C-alpha cells in the first residue's frame, strides 16, 4: 500500500512538472509565430481602447459602450439587458463553462459538481455585463489600444462566439444572471479547464492583431505573453 501511495504521489508530481513546463513554453512561444501574418493591414493610429480584466483564474474583455458596440450587440438590449443604460461606460464579455460560470458567482458558492465539469468537459456560455467606470490603474486591469480595423475584428470575433438558434439569433439562458446588470447566453464550443476562458481571451485578442502565447490557460500566463510579444 505504501509503495502504491508513493507511486501515485510521484505520478502526480510528474504531471504537475509537465504542466508547468508546457505553460512556460506556451507563454514563451508566440502565436502567430510571425507577427507579419497577423493582419493584412495595420493602422498606425490606435484610437480605440479596450480592457483586459483579470482575477486569479479568469479574464474578461471590456469594450467601451460606444455607439458601434451598442449596435453590434443590440441583441443583448433586445433580450432585456439594456446596454444604453444610464451610467454604463463598459460592456464586459467573458466566455466560460456553463456549470461553473453560472452556478458559482462567488467562491462561497463553489460546489463539487461544477468543478468536476470544468475539469472534464462542459457546455460553454458567454457572460455579458454592463458596468460603469473601471479604474484602469488597478493591477487587474490592462489597457489595450487598437486601430479601427483591429477593433472591428475584435467585435466580429466576440460576436461569432455566441451560439445561434435556427433563426440565427443568440440564445439567452433564462434565470442565470447574477444581478440586474448581467446576462448569460449559450456560446459555441465546449469548455475544459485546459482550453478555457483565458485561451478564448487570447484567441479573440489575436484576431485583433495581437500576439499571445501559444497556450495560456491562466490569466497570469496570458498577461505575461502579452507583455513579452507586443509593444504597448
C-alpha atoms as one frame of an Amber mdcrd trajectory, in Angstrom:
protein
   0.000   0.000   0.000   2.788   2.437   0.928   4.507   1.699  -2.380   1.297
   2.415  -4.312   0.865   5.730  -2.498   4.459   6.695  -3.279   3.926   5.855
  -6.939   0.690   7.852  -7.052   2.348  10.880  -5.460   5.296  10.562  -7.822
   2.988  10.363 -10.823   1.055  13.424  -9.658   4.285  15.373  -9.179   5.408
  14.375 -12.668   2.128  15.591 -14.166   2.448  18.913 -12.309   6.013  19.381
 -13.531   4.942  18.607 -17.099   2.089  21.138 -16.906   4.458  23.831 -15.601
   6.866  23.146 -18.474   4.050  23.250 -21.034   2.695  26.520 -19.615   6.169
  28.003 -19.728   6.611  27.001 -23.359   3.054  28.112 -24.128   3.897  31.561
 -22.778   7.279  31.899 -24.473   6.298  30.644 -27.937   4.162  33.309 -29.659
   1.042  32.717 -31.680   1.019  33.587 -34.506   4.745  32.849 -34.686   5.471
  35.574 -37.235   3.962  38.959 -36.441   3.802  39.823 -40.138   0.998  37.298
 -40.726  -1.269  38.710 -38.024  -3.203  41.162 -40.185  -3.378  42.220 -43.783
  -3.177  45.876 -42.821  -2.218  47.766 -39.675  -3.201  51.320 -38.918  -0.608
  53.443 -37.116  -3.179  55.293 -35.007  -4.568  53.350 -32.048  -7.790  55.237
 -31.443  -9.852  52.582 -29.651  -9.236  51.343 -26.122 -10.359  48.028 -24.641
  -9.640  46.497 -21.242  -8.492  43.012 -20.312  -9.806  42.289 -16.810  -8.171
  39.562 -14.726  -8.776  37.708 -11.491  -6.765  34.679 -10.276  -8.484  32.242
 -12.662 -10.475  34.204 -15.245 -10.176  37.010 -17.807 -12.812  39.208 -19.423
 -12.715  41.728 -22.248 -14.357  45.117 -21.658 -15.471  47.146 -24.667 -16.397
  50.825 -24.449 -20.137  51.468 -24.582 -19.748  53.405 -27.837 -22.481  53.536
 -30.497 -20.861  50.899 -32.734 -20.511  48.478 -29.799 -24.124  49.018 -28.758
 -25.218  48.403 -32.343 -23.085  45.280 -32.757 -24.600  43.768 -29.603 -28.077
  45.229 -29.875 -29.477  41.716 -29.402 -28.362  41.940 -25.747 -30.542  45.016
 -25.267 -33.377  43.347 -27.175 -33.174  40.401 -24.766 -33.742  42.661 -21.771
 -30.336  43.930 -20.609 -30.260  47.485 -21.955 -26.669  48.344 -22.827 -27.503
  52.023 -23.389 -28.491  52.203 -19.730 -27.624  55.436 -17.923 -24.152  55.334
 -16.393 -22.850  52.437 -18.500 -19.237  53.026 -19.617 -18.178  49.476 -20.478
 -19.713  46.247 -21.774 -17.817  43.242 -20.420 -17.648  39.862 -22.172 -16.422
  36.594 -20.709 -16.538  33.054 -22.104 -16.585  30.042 -19.816 -18.039  26.702
 -18.729 -21.785  26.765 -18.202 -21.933  24.789 -14.957 -19.069  26.576 -13.165
 -19.740  30.060 -14.540 -23.495  30.138 -13.956 -23.546  28.358 -10.592 -20.506
  29.999  -8.986 -20.948  33.790  -8.792 -18.583  33.878  -5.774 -16.153  31.435
  -4.140 -18.743  30.941  -1.416 -20.981  29.230  -3.983 -18.318  26.717  -5.017
 -19.635  23.135  -5.285 -18.021  19.872  -6.422 -20.255  19.357  -9.465 -19.261
  22.492 -11.398 -15.589  21.911 -10.548 -15.755  18.368 -11.968 -17.486  19.677
 -15.104 -14.800  22.334 -15.551 -12.010  19.778 -15.225 -13.625  17.353 -17.677
 -15.988  18.824 -20.278 -18.882  21.257 -20.165 -21.083  23.338 -22.404 -19.911
  26.923 -22.798 -21.614  30.243 -22.152 -20.997  33.903 -22.870 -21.402  36.267
 -19.936 -22.284  39.896 -20.722 -22.185  42.593 -18.046 -22.823  46.329 -18.238
 -20.748  48.423 -15.867 -19.792  51.968 -15.007 -16.247  53.422 -14.908 -13.403
  50.948 -14.323 -10.237  52.138 -12.573  -7.537  51.421 -15.154  -4.737  51.844
 -12.601  -5.691  48.577 -10.869  -3.302  45.658 -11.328  -6.207  43.529 -12.529
  -6.914  45.911 -15.428  -4.879  46.149 -18.647  -5.499  48.837 -21.252  -5.043
  47.758 -24.867  -5.137  50.302 -27.697  -6.347  49.185 -31.120  -6.805  50.697
 -34.541 -10.283  50.871 -36.058  -9.578  47.807 -38.210  -8.302  45.824 -35.221
 -11.254  46.920 -33.079 -13.764  45.840 -35.730 -12.098  42.439 -35.989 -12.305
  42.039 -32.243 -16.019  42.887 -32.298 -16.632  40.287 -35.002 -14.694  37.621
 -33.117 -16.632  38.161 -29.881 -19.945  38.219 -31.717 -19.110  34.971 -33.514
 -18.573  33.276 -30.151 -22.328  33.341 -29.437 -24.287  30.214 -30.316 -27.273
  30.893 -32.585 -30.702  29.274 -32.785 -32.314  28.060 -36.007 -33.401  31.637
 -36.758 -29.865  32.962 -36.425 -30.425  34.666 -33.069 -28.231  34.377 -29.934
 -29.739  32.193 -27.206 -30.185  33.758 -23.744 -30.123  31.445 -20.722 -33.175
  32.041 -18.501 -32.710  32.844 -14.802 -28.904  32.661 -14.959 -27.927  36.263
 -14.185 -26.021  37.229 -11.039 -27.910  40.521 -10.679 -29.768  43.175 -12.697
 -26.699  44.148 -14.740 -25.657  40.917 -16.451 -26.949  38.107 -18.650 -25.749
  34.730 -19.937 -26.004  33.370 -23.494 -25.195  29.978 -24.951 -21.780  30.008
 -26.620 -20.020  27.991 -29.274 -17.588  25.161 -28.481 -17.212  23.071 -25.353
 -15.295  24.064 -22.240 -12.392  22.423 -20.454 -10.091  23.992 -17.870  -7.081
  23.429 -20.151  -8.854  25.154 -23.057 -10.918  27.613 -21.114 -11.768  31.263
 -20.674  -8.197  32.524 -20.889  -7.438  30.692 -24.124 -10.660  32.216 -25.524
  -9.482  35.690 -24.482  -6.135  35.030 -26.135  -7.809  33.854 -29.332 -10.039
  36.900 -29.770  -7.120  39.219 -28.994  -5.143  37.505 -31.753  -7.938  38.227
 -34.229  -7.438  41.911 -33.392  -3.769  41.660 -34.354  -2.050  40.983 -31.038
   0.362  38.149 -30.340  -0.203  35.894 -27.364   1.467  32.760 -26.075   0.639
  29.518 -27.853  -1.150  28.164 -24.775  -2.198  30.474 -21.928  -4.610  28.643
 -19.596  -4.136  31.109 -16.714  -4.599  34.904 -16.557  -1.003  35.170 -15.364
   0.400  33.347 -18.392  -1.815  35.317 -20.777  -0.661  38.653 -19.339   2.970
  37.571 -19.356   2.697  36.610 -23.014   1.042  39.929 -23.935   3.934  41.790
 -22.301   6.500  39.536 -23.948   5.242  39.542 -27.541   3.687  43.001 -28.020
   4.749  46.634 -27.866   2.303  48.555 -25.650
